[in-house]
Amino acid sequence: MIVAAVNVKGGVGKTTTAVNLAAAFAGAGLATLLVDLDPQASASHSLGVAPGAEPTVADVVVRDRPLGSAVQPTGVLGLSLLAGSLELAGADLVLARRKDPVDRLAKALGGSRDYDVTVIDCPPGFSLLTLMGLQAAQGMIVPINPQDLAVDALGRFFSGLEQLGELITDPPVLLGILITMVDRRTKVTDELIERVRGEYGRKVFTTEIPLNIRLAVAPSQGSTIFDYQGWAAGGVAYRKLGGEVLRRARRRELL
């Protein structure tokens, strides 16, 4: 299964979700690959990879390097990484001149039988990189935090996806909308979550990711929440999310 974490808006917990969901899959005994498609390479940093370290995903999608030679191990048992790179910031211009640029990641991942699950951390927006990630993915997860701007952007994401449908030949199925950074002590949070669940119903994951300081600190230590403080509320939530994603994926026959 290949699943993309994606949203047009940044700051909604997308990278945190990609990293910790991938780690949850690995912890469940699944051979897992995390693909960092974001030029900021935050997912890579979260796993202790220094900025500028090579090889990176740019070697695969820009220079046609074989996937196996660009993937690197991580400190998490069962989790491998195709690291992000600042070079990706200019990749749209370079790849736009190539044949079938949206298909490049899908072709690279499609030939591999080494992983049970691949998680793609897409950059925010609908850049060529994001379209590349969506073309490669079989399913997608859309993280959203309970703030007015994020909730409003959710509708724009789905309408934008429909408009760009002709560029993606086999769109990923929606595995679920994930509500992140939940602080139930505030009334506005409850109201916004109720609004999202009322509008999207079962498309929203039952699991919610709490606002948890340990989730914020773990990346600065180059660690997933499970290796940093797995007993914390954030760790418990992402482990639960991993199970829910796998159940939904099996119902969709993605696994």
C-alpha positions, -999 to +999 in steps of 0.1 A: +000+000+000+012+035-008-005+063+011+000+101+009-004+126+037-016+157+019-033+191+023-032+225+006-026+242+039+006+239+059+008+238+097-019+211+101+003+183+114+009+167+080+046+159+085+041+148+121+014+124+109+035+111+080+065+104+103+046+089+132+022+069+111+051+054+092+067+045+125+035+030+138+033+008+107+070-003+112+062-010+149+034-033+138+059-054+118+053-039+084+083-031+062+078+006+057+092+034+035+088+071+042+091+093+012+099+130+020+086+150-010+088+184+008+117+207+000+119+217+036+128+180+044+111+183+078+102+146+078+138+137+072+150+160+100+124+144+123+143+111+118+177+126+125+189+132+089+210+163+086+200+190+060+220+184+028+226+147+035+226+125+004+211+106-013+177+121-015+144+118-034+157+143-059+182+117-071+152+094-079+127+118-095+151+143-111+182+122-119+165+088-124+186+070-098+172+036-089+150+037-057+170+010-039+203+030-041+187+062-028+168+048+002+186+049+036+179+031+069+167+050+100+170+044+137+135+029+137+135-009+131+116-017+099+115+020+087+135+032+057+136+068+043+138+084+009+150+118+022+138+152+013+160+179-002+160+217-008+168+208-044+131+199-047+122+236-044+133+240-081+122+206-092+089+219-107+108+239-133+132+211-141+106+183-143+081+203-163+104+199-192+106+161-188+082+135-203+053+126-180+067+144-149+037+135-127+045+098-132+081+098-121+076+088-084+049+063-092+073+045-117+101+045-092+079+030-064+060+007-086+089-016-093+098-022-056+086-052-037+107-044-006+080-026+014+046-035+027+036+002+032+050+034+018+040+068+033+045+099+012+048+133+030+036+158+003+043+195+004+014+218+010-005+231-020-009+216-055+026+218-068+040+193-093+056+175-063+022+171-046+006+158-079+035+134-082+028+121-047-009+117-054-003+099-086+020+074-068-004+069-039-033+044-037-048+061-007-046+095+010-049+109+045-058+146+049-048+161+082-066+191+095-064+211+128-095+226+143-090+262+132-113+282+110-087+287+082-078+250+081-115+239+081-122+263+052-091+251+033-104+216+035-132+223+011-108+240-013-086+210-012-113+186-023-126+210-050-091+216-062-085+179-064-115+175-086-103+202-110-068+186-112-083+151-117-073+150-154-036+153-144-039+122-121-048+091-140-056+070-110-065+092-081-060+078-046-090+069-025-096+090+006-088+068+036-098+096+059-097+131+072-075+133+104-082+159+130-050+169+147-038+193+175-070+187+194-074+207+226-108+198+241-105+224+268-117+251+243-153+255+231-142+266+197-124+233+192-155+213+200-175+235+176-151+231+147-147+194+152-185+190+153-186+210+120-161+188+103-177+156+115-212+169+106-201+178+070-178+148+062-193+120+084-175+087+082-148+102+060-133+116+092-112+092+113-125+082+146-090+087+160-081+123+169-045+135+176-043+156+207-023+188+212+007+173+228+040+190+236+059+157+232+048+155+196+063+190+191+096+182+208+103+147+194+114+160+159+140+183+174+155+152+189+155+134+155+130+110+169+095+096+164+070+100+192+074+063+199+112+064+205+109+097+224+080+091+247+058+064+233+036+064+264+026+100+258-009+109+246+005+116+211+021+082+209-010+064+220-031+083+194-008+076+165-006+039+174-044+039+174-045+057+141-021+032+125-046+004+133-076+024+120-058+032+087-049-005+082-085-015+088-098+011+063-071+001+038-081-036+040-117-027+035-106-008+003-085-038-006-053-017-006-035-043+015 
